[in-house]
């Protein structure tokens, strides 16, 4: 074999091995994070009080399993081939009896399945976050919760848009795995601009909206600045999903021929980050508890976090439930109290945040 060709083959093999390691390592971490989330929630409220988001994340894990398997198959089964990145001369010369021809068909089908699985996974995680927000704002006025219901509408609409883009961008559908003649960019799933642009726009719009839902509520609270910042980091971690989605789209747009490989890698990272950031608010209290046992002096500020306390601005935390806080409100005559349960920094079984808002307008 020609030395240059042999070196290229070895480099391709090594890249495939590294990609496989990364794919399954990220998948394993994602599953472990989801298990930790379930453990934390079970400790906090018990299995009987699980809510829809506690189940949605596991449905998402099923799709994550399929998505990771498809990502692995792109290299191990299809050898990174699909119906994109081929000059017309090569398309015309490639015989249907050639093994490469079949590999490109298989790879193209994997790409289509990958887009559909990716969309289902990402949007299930978005729904899980919205259900979490409903729990977070339980007891607040309608003006807070209406934002969340608008979010449900936005998420469902953008999901339908993404799915429609996959199934309608290439008609007839079988052209998605057509080799010759060139089916056109829209029918090359790995680099299809209608799919890439629709998915990117849907992701950006929904992710930004989901990040902005809890932030104003958080900064209107009377939490100390350090806790506001910590909560903002936890709830705003979705920005990293945006970064991955942006890089994935940029690689395809800048280099339609070779960008699909890098886009696939960043797509795998994007779904991993989405799984982690969706579960992070629920496992943060668990992590904090572990950190307290390791570095109690570092987290000394929260040593009394299970005890009830009040501030002049009205922030108060209570142990379990809200009965004591309601009776205290009756004694003080406070009628401007809103209860937010399941705050990311305080689990439902540990604390509730009670915020007083001044009369507005």
Secondary structure, DSSP 8 states (H G I E B T S, - for coil): --HHHHHHHHHHHHHHHHHHHHHHHHHHHHHHHHHHHHHHHHHHH-GGG--HHHHHHHHHHHHHHHHHHHHHHHHHTSTT--SSS--HHHHHH--TTSHHHHHHHHHHHHHHHHHHHHHHHHHHHHHHHHHHHHHHTTTS-HHHHHHHHHHHHHHHHHHHHHHHHHHHSSSSGGGGG--SS---GGG-TTT-HHHHHHHHHHHHHHHHHHHHHHHHHHHHS---HHHHHHHHHHHTTTHHHHHHHHHHHHHHHH-TTTHHHHHHHHHHHHHHHHHHHHHHHHHHHHHHHHHHHH-TTTTGGGTTTTS-EE-TT--EE-SSSSHHHHHHHHHHT---EEEE-S-TTS-TTT--EEEE-----
